[in-house]
Amino acid sequence: MPPRRKIVVVLKGYPRLSETFIAQELLGLERAGIELIIVALRRPTDGKRHPVHDEIKASVHYLPEYLHEEPLRVLKSLLVCLPQASFRRAFGTFFADLRRDFTRNRIRRFGQALVLAAEWPDDAGWLHAHFAHTPASVTRYTSLLRGLPWTCSAHAKDIWTSADWDLADKLSSARWTVTCTETGFQHLKKLANGSSRVHLSYHGLDLARFGDFQGIRPPRDGSSPDDPVIILSVGRAVEKKGFDTLLQALALLPRDLAWRFEHVGGGDQLNRLKGFAQKLGIASRVSWNGALAQEDVLQLYRSADIFTLACRIASDGDRDGLPNVLVEAASQRLPCVSTNVSGIPELLTDGETGVLVPPDDPKALARALEYVIRDPTLRVRLGDAAERRVRVHFDHQSSIGQLKNLFEQEWQAAT
C-alpha cells in the first residue's frame, strides 16, 4: 500500500511575522504539489500577518498551549492513546527523556503529542517538525504514538540551546534532518556520527516577492543634517540580536556625521533599548517602528542607505543561523554591516559583499558604520555584489526542490 503523502507540519507558533522563511517554505511545498496540515503549539501573538500567510491553503490546528487550560481535551486524548500498543513505547521514550530533563516543558510536550495523536487527521501519513527543540519533541513522541515516520528542519536557537543528548536522540529517530547554515550542519552531523541523513539547505528568498530594486539611492555621505544617511535594522529586541551593541556604536559615531536609525521589530527588550537610547543621547535620531508586515519592510529596505545587524552569541548559547533579513536587505542592493557570527559569513564576505566585524565590539561596529556612511560609492559596490550573490545562491526554489526530493525519496522507498 503506497504511503499517504499529506504531511502534518508541527510549528511552535503560527503565523509569526519573524518566521517568514517558514511560511514561504510551506507555500513553496504546496505549489510543488505537496499537501500540508499545519499544527501549532501556540496561537499567534502578532497583530499583523504577512501576505504569504494568506496564500497558504493548509488548514491550521492548535494544540493546548498549556495542558491545564484544556484538561478534558488532554484526558480524552490520553484515554484514546492508552490502550494502543504504541503507547508503551512512546511513554518509555518520554520517561527516559524526563529523567534527564525533569521539567514542566517536557511533560507538556508529551501531553501535546497525546492530543495530536488522538486527533490525528486520517488522510495524513507523515510528520515534519520546524525547529529541533520543542516542536521536534512533540513530533517525535507523536510519531511513536502513531507509528509514522517524521523529519525535521533545524534552524538556530533550537540547535545551540538544546542538550547534545536530546539532539542526538532526535537525529537518530528522524528519517532526515535539514538545517540552514554550514555551522549548524557541521554541529548536527557530528552529533549524528557523520550520518548522511543530515542535510544543508539554505532557506533563500522568494525572489518574486523581493524583485530587483531599480531605484537609485541618493549619494548621501553624512555631511548634510538635512539629508542624513538612513541606517536600518530589522529584528526582535532580544539578546542575540545585539541591539545594545548597535546603539552604543551609533553613539560613538562622530558628532558631525548626519544619520538616522530605523528599527523594525517587537521583542521583550524593546522598552529597555528605548531607555538605553535616551541614556546614550541618541533617542532623537532613532525611530522604533515595531513589527511591520513584509510589504512595509520591503519599502524600508528600498529607502534606507545601510542595513546593519549586530548579531552575537547570547549568554544561554542562543544565536542566529543566517538571519533572513540580511538576505532580504541584500536582495534590494542594500549594503550590509554585520558580525562574523554563525552563518552570516556564508552570505557576506568582508569587503566584497558586505562589512563584517567581531560581535560585542561597539567600537569596531562604529568604525565600520562610519566607513560605509562616508563612502556612497562603496555602498553601491557592496550592495550590487550582495544582490548578485543572493540571486545566484539564495533563491528559495532550490531549497524547495531539495526538500521535495527528500520527501519523494522516502515515499518511493516505502512503496
GIPE-V527178 format. One record per pair of residues at least 4 apart in sequence whose C-alpha atoms are under 6 Angstrom apart, sorted by the first residue. I is the first residue (numbers start at 1). GAP is how many residues later the second one is. Records with the same first field share a line. If there is no record, write none. Layout:
# GIPE-V527178
I=GAP  GAP
This chain:
# GIPE-V527178
2=413
4=120  121
5=120
6=29  30  118  119
7=29  117  119  120
8=28  29  30  119
9=29  30  118  119  120
10=29  30  119  125
11=29  119  124
12=28  29  30  123
13=27  28  29  30
14=26  30
15=29
24=4
27=29
29=5
30=4  5
36=22
37=21  22
38=22
39=21  22  23
40=22
41=22  24
42=23
50=243  244
67=4
72=4
77=37  38  41
78=4
82=5
86=59
87=4  58
90=51  54  55
91=4
97=4
98=4
109=29
113=4  25  28  29
115=4
116=4
117=25
126=23  24
127=23
128=22  23  24
129=6  7  23
130=22  23
131=22  23  24  27
132=4  22  26
133=25
136=4
142=4
143=4  5
150=24
151=23  24  25  26
152=25
153=24  25  26
154=25
155=24  25
156=164  165
157=4  161  162
158=4
160=157  158
161=156  157
164=4
168=23  24
170=4
176=21  22
177=21
178=20  21  22
179=6  21  22
180=20  21  22
181=162
185=4  15
189=5
190=4
201=198
203=193
204=190  191  192
205=190  191
206=190
207=4
213=119
219=157
220=9
221=152  153
222=6  7  35  36
223=35
225=33
228=30  31
229=30
230=29  30  74  75
231=29  30  75  76
232=29  30  75
233=30  74  75  76
234=29  30
235=30
236=29  30  31
237=30  32  33
238=31
239=75
240=71  72  73  74  79
241=69  70
242=68  69  70
245=117
246=64
248=114
249=113  116  117
253=113
260=25
261=25
262=25
263=25  26
264=25  26  27
265=25  26
266=24  25
277=5  6
278=5
300=4
301=28
306=28  29
307=29
308=28  29  30
309=29
310=28  29
311=28
312=47
313=4  5  6
314=4
321=21  22
322=21  22
329=5
330=4  56  57
331=56  59
333=50  51  54
334=49
335=44  47  48
336=18
337=17  18  19
338=18
339=17  18  19  20
340=5  16  18
345=4
348=5  6
349=4  5
350=4  5  6
351=4
353=29  32  33
354=28
362=4
369=4
379=4
380=4
389=4
390=4
391=4
